[in-house]
Amino acid sequence: MDVIITIISFIALISLIVGIHELGHFSVARYFDIHVLKFKIGFGKELYSFQDKNECKYSLGILPLGGYVQMLGENVITEKQNGSKLINKKSYLDATLNERAAVTAAGPIANFLLAIVIYFIISLIGTTHLGSYVGGVQQGSLAEQAELGFKDKIISIDEIKLDTFNEINIILSKRIGDTGSIDIGFIEEGSNFISYSNVDVTEWLSASDQSNPAKSFGIDPLVPPVIGGLLEDGPASRAGLKVGDVIHSVKDTPIQSWIELSEILSNIPNETVLISVLRGNNTFSYSLKTDSFDQNGLKKGRIGIFASNDLDQWPQEIVVKKQENLVNAFLSGFTETYKFTNLIIVSIGKMITGSVSAENIGGPIQISVLAGSAAKAGLLSFLSMIAILSINLGLINLFPIPVLDGGQLLMIAIEKVKGSPISDNFLEYSLRIGVLLVASLMIFAFVNDIVRLI
């Protein structure tokens, strides 16, 4: 079932962001009366196609990994076409340089507009986020140097205000590879005053794991001890614990986080313990015997429960709910798109300089895994994934590489400055280089995907 969800979500995601991209090219070409010969989503054998009254063919390819819009003038007109109505149609080459630039830029612009619309919808519907509370501080970490403690609330990083844990990761990810200081603003548990601290970094995480900046900084999120699932016939299930229960204490020791719960249970294998839980407004106590499992030669305890990832089950004081009115949701569409666009640009720049590892580049396999995970997490998570990948597609296509939209815009700019068409030889060699670069990037991304699976 998971495989089916992954495949369907991947096809839907790629088809949408590619379709919107190509629709941008198509719509502006039609606006300038440039005749479009073909609009295709996917590559390879055609699964379905039809032709409209304007002699434009629409089709779906068997491989949902791209698409294209073919305009008159972008290929050699065959003898059959010479005798058709197409001979009197306006071609891409007949269009002015400004019209051609508008058609070329319309694809990436459409991707940014899709992201804006998605973030507008998400803001209007409303979202629930994990709050920016510290659930644990790793020994010897930067977080410990910054004197952060359990249940402290981080309110700013580098003077950028925040209130969700996801924002901690986003802001810290922009500091990967940096040398300097990271400034933290936080409110200690039980205090109403803001404290500030800073830590010095040198080429931070350049040679370390970059997948989770907050964890690398030494911060664990505050995950409450809420039961999200029970192992069938496990100790907790047999004793009568239920999904949604909040573990209040173990052996009379108060529990405030899932990390605390895991640490206590792991140290008591095969022991009978008294566990107190909150269920609604009532408190229940259960006596049960822990199971044990082997970890690196040591026996560890467990009771067969899983943490809840349903934020609606979590205590309201540690989650952040956001929902905007129509005007603010509209503005949020732009601000969120700008935020992630800026993050991606910074990351690409650091990847080029070597500060950020190129291993972060993912191909179709990685995208399909992320799409499947997002789809299973819910509609809003899937929409967020679509928005981020749409921004990625828009930005990548603006790279000044021949065969990409950015490369075509560069050629149009050169032709405008030069005052005459670019030579065929220059175009041919630049296209070859462009194809080589894009193919190399695709192969590298695919290899990264394979390495992740091994």
Secondary structure as GFF3:
##gff-version 3
##sequence-region A 1 454
A	DSSP	alpha_helix	2	31	.	.	.	ID=ss1
A	DSSP	beta_strand	36	51	.	.	.	ID=ss2
A	DSSP	beta_strand	57	71	.	.	.	ID=ss3
A	DSSP	alpha_helix	79	82	.	.	.	ID=ss4
A	DSSP	three_ten_helix	85	88	.	.	.	ID=ss5
A	DSSP	alpha_helix	97	125	.	.	.	ID=ss6
A	DSSP	beta_strand	127	130	.	.	.	ID=ss7
A	DSSP	beta_strand	134	137	.	.	.	ID=ss8
A	DSSP	alpha_helix	142	145	.	.	.	ID=ss9
A	DSSP	beta_strand	153	157	.	.	.	ID=ss10
A	DSSP	beta_strand	160	161	.	.	.	ID=ss11
A	DSSP	alpha_helix	165	173	.	.	.	ID=ss12
A	DSSP	beta_strand	180	187	.	.	.	ID=ss13
A	DSSP	beta_strand	194	201	.	.	.	ID=ss14
A	DSSP	alpha_helix	213	217	.	.	.	ID=ss15
A	DSSP	beta_strand	219	221	.	.	.	ID=ss16
A	DSSP	beta_strand	227	230	.	.	.	ID=ss17
A	DSSP	alpha_helix	235	239	.	.	.	ID=ss18
A	DSSP	beta_strand	246	250	.	.	.	ID=ss19
A	DSSP	beta_strand	253	254	.	.	.	ID=ss20
A	DSSP	alpha_helix	258	266	.	.	.	ID=ss21
A	DSSP	beta_strand	272	279	.	.	.	ID=ss22
A	DSSP	beta_strand	282	289	.	.	.	ID=ss23
A	DSSP	beta_strand	291	295	.	.	.	ID=ss24
A	DSSP	beta_strand	298	302	.	.	.	ID=ss25
A	DSSP	beta_strand	305	307	.	.	.	ID=ss26
A	DSSP	three_ten_helix	311	313	.	.	.	ID=ss27
A	DSSP	three_ten_helix	316	318	.	.	.	ID=ss28
A	DSSP	beta_strand	319	322	.	.	.	ID=ss29
A	DSSP	alpha_helix	326	353	.	.	.	ID=ss30
A	DSSP	three_ten_helix	358	360	.	.	.	ID=ss31
A	DSSP	alpha_helix	364	377	.	.	.	ID=ss32
A	DSSP	alpha_helix	379	397	.	.	.	ID=ss33
A	DSSP	alpha_helix	405	418	.	.	.	ID=ss34
A	DSSP	alpha_helix	424	453	.	.	.	ID=ss35
###
